[in-house]
Amino acid sequence: MTVIERITQLIEKRNWSVYQLAKRSGISQSTITNMERRKSGPSVSTLAKICDALGISLSQFFDYDNQHVQEMLTPEQKDFWEEWISLTREQQEKVKSFIYGMKS
């Protein structure tokens, strides 16, 4: 799988458009579209911005099948993970605030 294919896979999994990725990553929509059209991978710094927008690390980006994550999680944790990655950054922050609030 190419880097561009992986980016496409991740935004489709989140039901995002290229516009949404651009807005969340701070990368212009034309830059992302040009990468897709030309099949040219982004620079490391651009990929880091994309990963940040997606809420994943570079390591997770390259773990295409989530094999390392999947090996360590229970079925319930896997379900939660799938839901978590589909949330926006704002939604993730709200969930974290809720969870941390429960500990008080």
Phi, psi and omega in degrees: 000133179279166178299317180296317177298321179294317177300314179300316179302315184290322179286327176293322179298329180267359184058038178263156171263170175298324178301316180296319177297317180299313181298317184284334183264342184079013178258139183296148179298323180294325177297314180295316180297318179296322177298316180295313184295318183272352182059035179254133182288154178283165173291167180298319180293323177293318178297322178298320177295319179296314179298318178299316178297325180281349180077030180228163176271166175300322178300315179294326179301317183273355175270073190310318184259011181053029184303314183293319178292313184300326182293333186262350187257148172283165177303321179295319178293323177298316178299315179298316180302316180298321177292317183303313185289345178275350180280154173286167178301319180297317178295320178298319179297320178295318178296316179298317179299319179297313182296313180296326178295330180291335182284341183286000000 
